[in-house]
């Protein structure tokens, strides 16, 4: 799956569970986080609700909490310098799921999706500019920060879905 997922991207046996999870995620993000967290968490839920996933066992609220916390870990939700910021204990209290359950579900998701902090696949939009992993790519055998690449390389990388936008184009739009 690439780009924003739709219900059609979810296998039929997982659709009800996906819908249940996304409803919980949406309400939590509306009340405690923001739209960026909702968009990324919904996308992670779509990836988790696929064949071979254990997501249909257990409570939807437990999986929603695991997904949200996984996205939070990718984006440093518990870092006091982040906005929004929540510790795992605050998060657990707000979502009504134990820290142990959140940790267990998050670990299954983290390992299954091979997530890492700053993971470009699940970085919230406001973190993308400063996330070096979003911009790194191998060009002619060399690792390169595409923000400093010539425009034609940036445009090619954007067209291939490697980077979220062409940096020069964004600054050009701001000056118009």
C-alpha atoms as one frame of an Amber mdcrd trajectory, in Angstrom:
protein
   0.000   0.000   0.000   1.245   3.433  -0.817  -0.281   6.811  -0.089  -3.427
   7.196   1.977  -5.206   3.885   2.423  -8.916   3.372   1.936 -11.289   0.753
   3.267 -10.868  -1.081  -0.063  -7.190  -1.632   0.869  -8.262  -3.623   3.934
  -9.004  -7.338   3.419 -12.689  -8.102   4.040 -12.118 -10.122   7.267 -10.273
  -7.143   8.790 -12.599  -4.288   7.767 -14.838  -4.294  10.828 -11.821  -4.398
  13.150 -10.129  -1.607  11.163 -13.271   0.551  11.405 -13.539  -0.061  15.164
  -9.873   0.845  15.687 -10.047   3.975  13.545 -13.125   5.237  15.434 -11.195
   4.971  18.720  -8.081   6.538  17.184 -10.086   9.426  15.724 -11.808  10.229
  19.025  -8.535  10.063  20.952  -6.684  12.260  18.462  -9.519  14.782  18.461
  -9.520  14.974  22.271  -5.803  14.607  23.080  -3.533  14.836  20.030  -4.194
  16.385  16.596  -5.126  15.725  12.972  -1.530  14.838  12.059  -1.494  12.001
  14.579  -4.890  10.851  13.331  -3.772  10.717   9.683  -0.616   8.750  10.457
  -2.317   6.454  12.991  -5.124   5.674  10.519  -2.472   4.764   7.935  -0.650
   2.521  10.423  -3.974   0.877  11.309  -4.454   0.068   7.612  -1.022  -1.571
   7.516  -1.717  -3.512  10.706  -5.133  -4.750   9.519  -3.728  -7.092   6.884
  -3.540 -10.863   6.398  -1.304 -12.562   8.948  -1.850  -9.900  11.608  -3.071
 -10.857  15.087  -5.162  -7.653  15.235  -8.516  -9.495  15.169  -7.803 -11.102
  18.544  -8.141  -9.016  21.691  -9.921  -5.712  22.148 -10.055  -3.047  19.463
  -9.238  -0.468  22.148  -6.014  -2.312  22.998  -4.927  -2.338  19.347  -5.909
   1.319  18.908  -3.786   2.197  21.934  -0.866   0.153  20.567  -1.124   1.868
  17.179  -1.324   5.332  18.708   1.582   4.665  21.043   3.669   3.247  18.178
   3.070   6.442  16.195   3.850   8.403  19.342   7.160   6.587  19.711   8.064
   7.257  16.073   7.355  10.959  16.640   8.688  11.364  20.216   5.282  11.983
  21.803   6.748  11.569  25.309   9.505  14.150  24.717   8.689  17.337  26.668
  10.012  19.353  23.702   7.294  17.847  21.477   3.869  19.328  20.958   1.666
  17.535  21.793   3.443  15.687  24.600   2.198  12.798  26.762   4.018  10.326
  28.951   3.005   6.703  28.583   1.222   6.871  31.958  -0.745   9.964  30.896
  -1.534   8.276  27.593  -2.713   5.072  29.324  -4.970   7.003  31.683  -6.450
   9.073  28.850  -7.155   6.104  26.564  -8.259   3.751  29.362  -5.840   0.914
  28.576  -3.109  -0.342  30.920   0.526   0.540  30.318   1.316  -3.186  30.088
  -1.280  -3.732  27.347  -0.153  -0.639  25.453   3.459  -1.819  25.616   2.562
  -5.351  24.486   0.464  -4.236  21.500   2.955  -1.543  20.553   5.783  -4.122
  20.603   3.859  -6.456  18.269   3.234  -3.549  15.873   6.751  -2.126  16.235
   8.390  -5.471  15.473   5.905  -6.543  12.794   6.197  -3.251  10.898   9.931
  -2.928  11.620   9.348   0.577  12.940  12.020   2.910  14.256  12.025   6.345
  15.746  11.779   8.978  13.007  10.450   6.276  10.653   9.663   8.260   7.485
   6.607   6.097   6.728   4.868   7.230   9.930   6.364  10.624  10.658   3.725
  13.287  11.286   3.659  16.134   8.763   5.049  18.779  11.124   8.086  16.574
  11.803   8.928  15.862   8.164  10.957  19.021   7.537  13.328  18.261  10.404
  13.344  14.454  10.059  16.595  13.546   8.292  15.317  10.053   7.427  12.544
  11.532   5.266  15.160  13.180   3.061  17.911  10.539   2.858  18.224   8.418
  -0.264  20.909   6.570  -2.134  21.895   8.373  -5.331  24.491   6.726  -7.577
  25.681   4.602  -4.653  26.014   7.504  -2.221  23.727   8.381   0.680  22.444
  11.909   0.088  20.239  14.428   1.852  17.813  15.254  -0.952  17.108  18.704
   0.505  20.549  19.710  -0.807  20.296  17.837  -4.116  19.878  19.580  -7.473
  16.261  20.362  -8.285  16.006  17.732 -11.054  16.974  15.007  -8.545  14.457
  16.401  -6.042  11.726  16.399  -8.688  12.523  12.821  -9.695  12.519  11.731
  -6.040   9.169  13.460  -5.482   7.625  11.841  -8.591   8.790   8.427  -7.312
   7.249   9.104  -3.878  10.639   9.137  -2.130  10.172  12.617  -0.603   6.945
  14.389   0.419   7.537  17.549  -1.630  10.194  19.392  -3.639  11.851  21.711
  -1.084  12.573  24.515  -3.565   8.996  24.410  -4.864   7.630  24.925  -1.351
   9.828  28.000  -0.795   8.870  29.277  -4.295   5.158  29.010  -3.361   5.742
  30.924  -0.117   7.286  33.846  -2.004   4.392  34.128  -4.518
